[in-house]
Amino acid sequence: MTAPTVHEVTPDVRARVVRAMPALPAALDSKIEALWRQAQAHTGGVLFNGRVFSADRIGPGLLVGHLTEFRRIVAQMDRPPLFGALGLRPMAVCGVVLCPEGVVLGRRHPRMVYQAGLWQLPPAGSVDAGAVAADGAVDLRGQVLTELHEELGLAADSVTALRPICLVEHAGSHVLDLGFALRIGLDAAAVLALRAGASHAAEYDPLEIVPLAELPARVAALGPALVPTAGIFLRRLGLLPD
């Protein structure tokens, strides 16, 4: 397996939409539609063809790109060679949530279209059109806080510190995961109780909070069942040995 590419980012990293989504040849669009229908059948028809930010150029302090259809992203993830024609680098935000008792870890639902059944660090989600202002500015921090509330039921005011870690580009899919460290003051019991009422709570089952002293052993036990970005973010934060 090809290792992901890690891009360094500045503390004030930003993103901006600078162009419209390009049109596609009819034959390519038909292929994408067929792959989209397959994905819908696999997931029970729950996928939504919204718009997601895709980076055209990546810099430490600024990513520029466009909004693209989710169905194009799904097609490229299913058929990585389509990157040659589509050139998509869809962006997601990922949070490393640290509470006094440890780090939040969860297993993705087996019917998810991406990384189904794998363990990761919630929250995580695509940077969608709702994060884009009229002038094209993308609210990356607002997006990760939205995911935090949707997936874990945690409000923005529960976060006492938030900072970017790095940007990870997955080989093959070219998905970009921008990691954020989110420190919260709530204890484990409060986190688990609030998560039970989250609108997207079903995305992770089970969910656990791993004490920092037990984290290296837990990560080793999960092995390839843990998404690669999780280990990268945890090492960057000094929570795992290099």
Sequence and secondary structure as in RCSB ss.txt:
>XXXX:A:sequence
MTAPTVHEVTPDVRARVVRAMPALPAALDSKIEALWRQAQAHTGGVLFNGRVFSADRIGPGLLVGHLTEFRRIVA
QMDRPPLFGALGLRPMAVCGVVLCPEGVVLGRRHPRMVYQAGLWQLPPAGSVDAGAVAADGAVDLRGQVLTELHE
ELGLAADSVTALRPICLVEHAGSHVLDLGFALRIGLDAAAVLALRAGASHAAEYDPLEIVPLAELPARVAALGPA
LVPTAGIFLRRLGLLPD
>XXXX:A:secstr
    EEE   TT EEEEEE      HHHHHHHHHHHHHHHHHHTS     EEEEEEEE SSEEEEEEEEHHHHHH
HHHSGGGHHHH   BEEEEEEEEETTEEEEEEE TT SSSTT EE S EEE BGGGB TTSEE HHHHHHHHHHH
HH   GGGEEEEEEEEEEE TTT  EEEEEEEEE   HHHHHHHHTT TTGGGEEEEEEE GGGHHHHHHHHGGG
B HHHHHHHHHTTSS  
